[in-house]
């Protein structure tokens, strides 16, 4: 099983959603949401998402992404299904499009990245065991996967493949403005949920410090601590006024 980090696991089996609606202009718009790890370990898997995409009889498909990555072949399958569809595809990085999720992002005819989001690209990664031949075979497969990834990014950005390869080699994180600068995505300039709101990204080697070891639980704890501090401050102010009133009386 090849991943761009196999430690990643979806938190729930409902890591994607598919729906459709009619626009004011009378177009039928398909909506795909990928809001967790691209993961086939649950009963609901990428094959079902791919089948749903292929079955969509719509004019446009909008793909919203907030994912730290996952299984390489699942992600490439989703990318291929979107690229092959007759509809016009819009992909949008809502907070995080990391690892193979960034490949799904590249499937769009129109690719957007929210102002406060991050896109990360790197080389494929795998856990393996076996004799020397088996390990060399695995390395060869990883090299072939990397060649595919480089081709996809290069086709979208129009950058030389050697530049893309260098980005993958060092694990590169791009803000919206940086993505726009190199041609990965266009910036959408309004605030949304940022990447750190959802995932523990400390498994990646070059994760920006602001995104390390920050999860929903961390944010909730921080919010509670801030609320407790605010409440204590209000209680202190109330007590001070009571004392002042007592002195006045």
N, C-alpha and C positions, 0 to 999 in steps of 0.2 A: 504494500500500500504506500503510495507516494503522496506526500503532503508538502506544503510549505509550512512546516512545523506540525508534526503529528500529535503533539501534546494537546493541541486545541480540540475541544469537544463542545458541541452545542449544549446550551443550558436546558433547552427544551426540544422536543422533537418537532415542534412547529417553528422551524427556522426560516420558513418562507411562506408567503401568502400570495394567492393569485385571485384577481377579480377583474371585472370589466364594467364600464359605465358609458353612457352616451353623453357627449359634450353638447353645449349649447348650439354648436354649429352642425349637429347631427352626426358627427363622427363617433364611431365606437372605439373607445380607448381601453386597451388592456393595461392592467396594473400588476406589476410583480414587485414584491417586497422581499428583500434578503436582509434579515435583521439579526443574524446570528452566525455562528460558524457554519460553513458549508460542509455538512457532515452526513455520512451515510450509515452511521452506526445505529441510528434509531430506525423504527419501522418506516417512517416517512423519509424518502431519500431523493437524491437529485434526479433519478430516472423519472419520478413522478412530476417533478418540476419541468423537466425537459419535455415530457409528453404533454403537459398542460400548455406550454409555450407553443409547441407545434400545432396544437389543436385550436389555438386562438384564431377566430375569424374576426379580426379587428383592423382598423385603419392605422392605429398607432399603438405602440407599447411603451409605457413609462416604467423604468426599472429603478426603484429606490434601494440604495445599498448602505448598510451600516454593519460591516462584517470584518473580523480580523483575519479572514482567510479560511483555510481548511484543505480539503482533498483536491489535489491538482487535477486529476482526470474528471472529477465531478464539475469543477469550475470551468474547465475547457469545454466540457459537454454543454454547459449552460451558455457559454460564450458562442459556441457553434450554432446552437439552436436559435439564438437571437439573431446572429448574422445571417442565417439562412431564411429567416422569416420575411415575408413580403411587406410587412408593415414597416413604417418608419420608427426607428428605435431611439428613444431618449433614455440615457442612463444618468443617474445622479448620485453622487457621493454625499450622503446626508450627514455623515459624521466621520466614518472611517471606511476606507477601501484598502485593506492591507493584503499583501501576499496574493493568493489566487483570486481574491475578491476584486483586486485591481484589474485583473484580466477580464472579468465580467464587465467591469466599468468600461473597458475598451470596446465593447460590443456595440456601443451606441453610434448611430449616425450623428447624433448630437450628444456630447459628453459634458456634464456639468459637475462642478465641485463647489459645495457650500463654503462660504467665507471662512468659517471656523473649523473646517474639516481637514483631514490628513489622508494622503494616499501614500502607500508604501509598496516598493517593489524590491524583490531579492531573488536569489537563486533557489531552485527547488531543493528540498531537504527530505531525508528519509532515515528511518531506523531500519537496520538490517543485520542479519547474522548469517554466517556460513563460512565456507572455505574461501581461499584466495580467488578462485575463479568466479565464485558467486558474488564476491564483493566487487571484483572488476566489472562483472556484468551489470551490477547495480549502478556503479559509477558511470558506465556507458549510457544507461537509460537516463540517469540524471542529466548527463551532458545533452542528450537528445531533447529532453524536456526543456532545458534552458534555451536551446536553439529555437524551439517553438515559441517560448515566451519572448525572447528577443525579437523575433520576427513580428509578433503581434504588437509590441510596444513601438517598434521602429516604423511599422506601417501606419500607426496612428499619429506618431509625433513627426515623422519624416526625418528623424535624426539618423545619423550613421549607426549601424548595428554595433560598432565598437564602443560608441558612447553609451548606448543602452547596456551593453555587457558590463561596462565599468560601474554603472549605477547599480546593477544587480549584484555585482561582486561585493560591494561595500554595504549593501542593504540601505537603500535611500528612502528618506521620508520627505514628502513634498507638501508644503502648505498650498492653499488654493492659488495664490499668486505665483508660486514656483511651478505648479502644474501648468498654469496658463503660459508661463514663460517658455517652457520646453514643449508645449503642445499636447500635454496629457489630457487637459480638460479646460473648460472655460469657467471662470469664477462667477458664482451667484452671490451677490453682495448683500446678504442679510443673515442675521444670526440664527443658528439652529442648535440642536443638541450636539455637543462636541464629542469627539471620539472617546475621551476619558470617562464618559458617563456610562459606558457599558462593559468594557472588557479589561482584563488583566493582561497587559501587553509586555510584561517584564520578560517573557520568554524570548523576545526578539533582542538581538545583540545591540542594535543602534537606536532603540526606542528613545525618543526625546524624554528628558527627565520629567517633564510635566505630565507625561502619560504613563509613567511606570507605576505599577502596583496600585492603580486607582480603579476601583470598581464601584458599582452601584452602592454596595454596602458602605464603602468608604465615604461616598458623597452623602449618604443618608446620615451617617455618624457625624460628619462635619456639620451638616445642617442642624442636627439635634443639638450639638454642642453650641452652635451659634445661637440657637433659640433659647437654650438654657442660660447662656450668658446675657442675652437680652432680657430675659425674665428676671434674672438676679439683679440686673441694673435697675429695672423698673421697681423691684421690691425695695432696693436700697434708696431710690429717690422717694418712694412713698414713705419710708421710715424717716428720712430726713425731714420731710415736710411735717410729719406727725410731731417730731421733736420740736421743730420751730413753732408749731402751733401751741404745744404744751408750754413752751417758754413764754409765749405771748400771753397765754391765759394766766 
